[in-house]
Amino acid sequence: MILESENYISVITEPNYAHKILANITVDGLLYEGNVLLLIDSTLKYFYSQNVKNGSFSASFLPKSFVGKPANILILKDQKLFCSEVIFTDNVVIHDIAISTSGGGGTPTGDPATISGKVERVLDNQAEPAARQLVAIEHKPDGSWSVTGDTTSDSETGSYTLDVLTEGGDTFVLAIDEYGVPFTATASVVQGDLIHPTVPNGHVYRVEAGGTLPATEPEWWIDTGTTHTRTIEGDITLRAIPFYRPLAHGPIKAELLP
C-alpha cells in the first residue's frame, strides 16, 4: 500500500551529512523546471522534492555512506518518468545532465508480470482512496534502470494492477500526485479543475464553484486543518489541498504470470 502523508523534510546536520550531488539538467535541450528524484545505490533513499528552476539541481545533506555509490536523476515530463545516466556524489563537480524524452531508453524487456496494490490519500485526517498515476521502474540485474509499466489507480477503491515486464530485479512503484494547471489570468475554470500557484507553496486548489479567474493571482492560503475553502474575486470558490511529492513503494518483486 502507498499511503500519502504530509510533505515534511527532515534536515540532518551531523558532520557526516555534508555531501552533495550538483547538476545542471537539460531536457530535450532546454533547462529543466520541475520535480527531481534521486535514486542512489538501487534504492529510493533520497529524493529532492522542491521544484528545480533553470535546470539547477542540488541534493544536499547526503550521508557519507552514499559517497562512491551510483546515482540516477529522474525527472517527470507529461506525467512520465525519464532517467539520467549514472552519476556519483561529489561536492565540487557540477554534473551536466542531458535527458532526452524521445529515445535512448528503449522499450522494457523481460517476462510478463503484475504488481497489485492500493493508493490512499489523507484528507481531513481521514484516509480515502485516491486516483494517482503510477509508474513502475525496475533496477535490472545488470545495474541499469527501466520504466516497466504505468497505470492509474481506481478513484473509488484506490486499487491498481500494473502489467509490467520484468527481468527479476527490484521494482519501485511511484505514485504521482496531480498538479493541475498553473494560474492563468482571466482563464475560465469549472468545478473539479485543479490550479496551482505560479510560485509553488505545497498546495493545489480545486475549483468548487467555477467562473473566470481574476486578472491577478489571489493571496493563496494553505490547508490548516480548519480553513479549506475561500471565495476569490469573480465568485470562484477554491479549496486548498496539500500537494504531495512523489511517493515510492518498494523494493518489490513483480509476480510472474503463469
SULQUI-V121251 format. One record per backbone hydrogen bond with DSSP energy under -1.0 kcal/mol. NH is the residue of the N-H (numbers start at 0). CO is the residue of the C=O. If there is no record, write none. Layout:
# SULQUI-V121251
NH:CO / NH:CO
This chain:
# SULQUI-V121251
1:117 / 3:119 / 7:5 / 16:13 / 18:61 / 20:58 / 22:56 / 23:94 / 24:54 / 25:96 / 26:29 / 27:98 / 29:26 / 31:24 / 33:51 / 36:73 / 38:71 / 39:42 / 40:69 / 42:39 / 44:42 / 51:33 / 54:31 / 55:52 / 56:22 / 58:20 / 61:18 / 65:62 / 66:63 / 68:65 / 70:86 / 71:38 / 73:36 / 74:81 / 76:79 / 79:76 / 81:74 / 83:72 / 86:70 / 89:19 / 94:21 / 96:23 / 98:25 / 110:165 / 112:163 / 113:254 / 114:161 / 116:159 / 118:157 / 119:1 / 120:127 / 122:125 / 125:122 / 127:120 / 129:118 / 132:175 / 133:150 / 134:173 / 135:148 / 136:171 / 137:145 / 138:169 / 139:143 / 142:139 / 145:137 / 147:135 / 148:135 / 150:133 / 152:131 / 153:158 / 157:153 / 159:116 / 161:114 / 163:112 / 165:110 / 169:138 / 170:251 / 171:136 / 172:248 / 173:134 / 174:246 / 175:132 / 180:193 / 182:195 / 185:213 / 186:183 / 188:210 / 191:206 / 192:189 / 194:204 / 195:180 / 203:240 / 204:194 / 205:238 / 206:192 / 207:236 / 208:236 / 210:188 / 212:186 / 219:217 / 223:226 / 229:237 / 231:235 / 234:231 / 236:208 / 237:229 / 238:205 / 239:227 / 240:203 / 242:201 / 246:174 / 248:172 / 251:170 / 254:113 / 256:111
